[in-house]
Amino acid sequence: MKIRIYFVFYIFFIVSCNKKNASSSENHIDFNSIIENDTLSFKKNPENLISWLDYYKTADTHFTLSNFKASGVILHISELKIADTISVTNLHLKPLFEYAPDGLSYLDLWTYGNKNIPDKAWKTRAELAKSIKDGEPDQQIVLGMKDGKRYELIFNGPTTITEFADWINNDQFVISQNTKENNSVIIELFVFDITEMLFTNYRLDHTPTFNVERESYFDHWINETTKLLK
C-alpha cells in the first residue's frame, strides 16, 4: 500500500495527562478505549460519512459503519511536513475544503496536482469536475491551520484515494481510504486527533461486492456536489 504517513511507531496503549473537553462537542472518540475489532460509533454521524456509506450501501447492503472493525493499533504522529502553499489557481478549489466546526482548521483533499486547470474548466461544474478527475493521480491530504500554515497529513500514491473527509469535533476528524491491493480493494476509515497527535484505522470486514473503480463515490460526488460552481 503506497501511503506515506508521518509517525513514530505504533503503540497499543496511550496514557494522556490532558483530558479532552467533551463539552465542546457531542461527538468525541476516546482513543484510550479503542480495542481490536471494536466498531466506530458517534452520537451524531458526520454528514459526509453518511453520504459515503449510503452511496456504497446501495450496491452492498453490508456496507455499514458497524462492519468497519478497529485494528486496535494507535499511532502517534511525530511530525507533520509543511505542505506547499496554494497557488492562485488552486484557491478556486477552496469551497471544497472541509472546515472544522469552529472554522479555524480545514482539510484539503483536492488542490494537490491541480495547479494548471484550464480557464475554460471554471465555466461549468461538469468541466471542472472532469479536470479534477483527470489530474494528478497522487493525492495529498492537507491539514490547514488557523495560523495559515498547511501540513501534509497523508500522501496517497495512485493505488489509494481518500474520497471524503469530515470533522467529528474541532480536534478530531475521519477520512476514508480505498486501496487497490493484489487485485482486491481494502476500504478503511482513519480517525485522527490533532490535539493528541494520534490516529487509528477501521477496516471494512469484507471484500466489497461492487467494483469500486466503476462505481466510485468520488466520481458521483465530484459531479453532484453543490460546493463547486454550477
C-alpha positions in Angstrom: 0.0 0.0 0.0 1.7 3.2 -1.2 0.7 5.6 1.5 3.1 8.0 3.4 2.1 8.9 6.9 4.4 10.6 9.4 4.5 8.8 12.7 7.0 7.4 15.3 5.8 3.8 15.8 2.6 2.1 16.8 1.6 1.9 20.4 -1.1 -0.2 21.9 -1.8 1.8 25.0 -1.9 5.6 25.4 -1.7 7.5 28.7 -2.7 11.1 28.4 -2.2 13.7 31.0 -4.6 16.1 29.4 -8.3 15.3 29.4 -10.5 16.2 26.5 -13.1 18.8 27.0 -16.0 16.7 25.9 -18.5 19.6 26.3 -17.0 21.3 23.3 -18.8 18.8 21.0 -21.3 16.0 21.4 -19.0 13.7 19.3 -15.7 12.6 20.7 -13.6 9.4 20.2 -11.7 8.2 23.2 -8.6 6.6 21.8 -7.7 5.0 25.2 -10.8 2.8 24.9 -10.3 1.5 21.4 -9.6 -2.2 21.2 -9.1 -4.6 18.3 -12.4 -5.4 16.4 -14.1 -2.5 18.1 -16.6 -0.6 16.0 -16.8 3.1 15.3 -19.8 4.9 16.6 -20.9 8.5 17.0 -23.7 10.3 18.8 -24.3 12.0 15.5 -22.7 10.7 12.4 -20.8 13.2 10.3 -22.7 14.2 7.2 -20.0 13.3 4.7 -19.6 9.9 6.3 -23.3 9.3 6.0 -23.3 10.3 2.3 -20.3 8.0 1.6 -21.9 5.0 3.4 -25.3 5.5 1.8 -23.8 5.6 -1.7 -22.0 2.3 -1.4 -24.7 0.7 0.6 -27.0 0.7 -2.5 -24.6 -1.8 -4.1 -23.5 -3.6 -0.9 -26.1 -3.9 1.9 -23.3 -4.8 4.4 -21.5 -1.5 3.7 -22.4 -0.1 7.1 -20.4 1.6 9.9 -20.8 -1.4 12.2 -18.9 -3.5 9.7 -15.7 -1.4 10.0 -13.5 -3.0 12.6 -10.8 -1.4 14.6 -7.2 -2.6 14.1 -6.6 -1.8 17.8 -3.4 -0.1 16.8 -3.0 3.6 17.9 -0.3 5.5 16.0 1.4 8.7 17.2 2.1 11.4 14.7 5.7 12.6 15.3 6.0 15.5 12.9 4.0 16.9 10.0 5.7 18.1 6.8 4.9 21.6 5.7 2.8 21.5 2.5 3.4 23.8 -0.4 1.4 27.0 -0.4 -1.7 27.1 -2.6 -1.3 28.7 -6.0 -3.8 31.4 -7.0 -5.5 28.8 -9.3 -5.9 26.4 -6.5 -7.7 28.9 -4.4 -10.7 28.4 -6.7 -11.0 25.0 -5.1 -11.3 26.5 -1.6 -15.0 25.7 -1.5 -14.1 22.0 -1.4 -12.2 22.4 1.9 -13.8 20.7 4.9 -13.7 23.1 7.8 -13.8 22.2 11.5 -17.0 23.3 13.4 -15.2 26.4 14.7 -13.9 27.3 11.3 -10.3 27.5 12.4 -8.9 24.4 10.7 -9.6 22.7 7.5 -8.9 19.6 5.4 -7.9 19.9 1.8 -8.1 16.8 -0.4 -8.1 18.2 -3.9 -5.7 21.1 -4.6 -2.6 18.9 -5.0 -1.8 18.5 -8.7 -4.5 20.9 -9.8 -2.3 23.9 -10.4 -2.9 24.1 -14.1 -6.7 23.7 -14.5 -7.5 25.5 -17.8 -9.5 28.7 -17.5 -12.4 27.2 -19.5 -12.8 24.5 -16.9 -14.2 27.1 -14.4 -17.2 27.8 -16.6 -19.2 24.8 -15.6 -19.2 22.3 -12.8 -19.0 19.4 -15.2 -15.9 20.7 -16.9 -14.2 21.5 -13.5 -15.1 18.0 -12.1 -13.6 16.4 -15.2 -10.4 18.4 -14.8 -10.0 17.3 -11.2 -10.7 13.7 -12.0 -8.2 13.7 -14.9 -5.5 15.4 -12.9 -2.6 14.2 -10.8 -3.0 10.5 -9.9 -1.4 11.1 -6.5 -3.2 12.8 -3.7 -2.0 14.9 -0.8 -4.2 15.2 2.3 -3.5 18.6 3.8 -4.4 19.9 7.3 -4.7 23.7 7.2 -4.4 25.6 10.5 -5.7 29.0 11.7 -2.1 30.5 11.6 -2.1 29.9 7.8 0.3 27.0 7.8 -0.6 23.9 5.8 0.7 20.4 6.7 0.9 17.2 4.7 -1.1 14.7 6.7 -1.1 11.8 4.2 0.3 11.3 0.7 -1.6 8.7 -1.3 0.0 7.1 -4.3 -2.1 6.2 -7.4 -3.4 3.0 -5.9 -5.1 4.8 -3.0 -7.7 7.5 -2.8 -9.4 9.4 0.0 -12.9 10.0 -1.1 -14.2 12.1 1.7 -13.2 13.9 4.9 -15.3 15.2 7.8 -14.8 16.6 11.2 -16.0 14.8 14.3 -15.3 17.8 16.5 -12.8 20.7 16.5 -9.9 18.4 17.2 -10.9 15.1 15.5 -11.8 14.1 12.0 -12.4 11.0 9.9 -11.3 10.2 6.3 -11.8 7.2 4.0 -9.0 5.3 2.3 -9.7 3.0 -0.7 -6.6 1.0 -1.6 -6.1 -1.4 -4.5 -4.0 -4.4 -3.4 -3.5 -7.8 -5.1 -6.5 -7.5 -7.4 -8.7 -6.5 -4.5 -9.7 -3.4 -2.7 -9.2 -2.5 1.0 -11.6 0.1 2.4 -10.8 1.8 5.6 -11.7 4.7 7.8 -8.9 6.6 9.5 -9.7 8.7 12.6 -7.3 11.5 13.7 -6.9 13.6 16.8 -4.8 16.7 16.0 -4.5 17.8 19.7 -3.2 14.5 21.0 -1.5 13.8 17.6 -2.9 10.3 17.3 -4.7 8.3 14.6 -6.1 4.8 14.1 -7.9 2.8 11.4 -11.0 0.8 11.0 -11.2 -1.7 8.1 -14.3 -3.0 6.3 -14.6 -6.6 7.4 -15.4 -8.0 3.9 -14.5 -7.5 0.3 -16.9 -5.1 -1.4 -19.5 -6.7 -3.6 -19.2 -3.9 -6.2 -16.4 -2.6 -8.4 -15.1 0.5 -6.6 -13.5 1.9 -9.8 -16.6 1.6 -11.9 -19.0 2.7 -9.1 -16.7 5.3 -7.4 -18.2 7.6 -4.8 -15.7 10.2 -5.8 -17.0 10.2 -9.4 -20.5 10.5 -8.1 -19.6 13.3 -5.6 -17.4 15.4 -7.8 -20.2 15.6 -10.4 -23.0 16.2 -7.9 -21.6 18.3 -5.1 -23.1 21.8 -4.8 -19.8 23.1 -3.4 -18.5 23.6 -7.0 -19.8 26.3 -9.3 -22.9 25.4 -11.2 
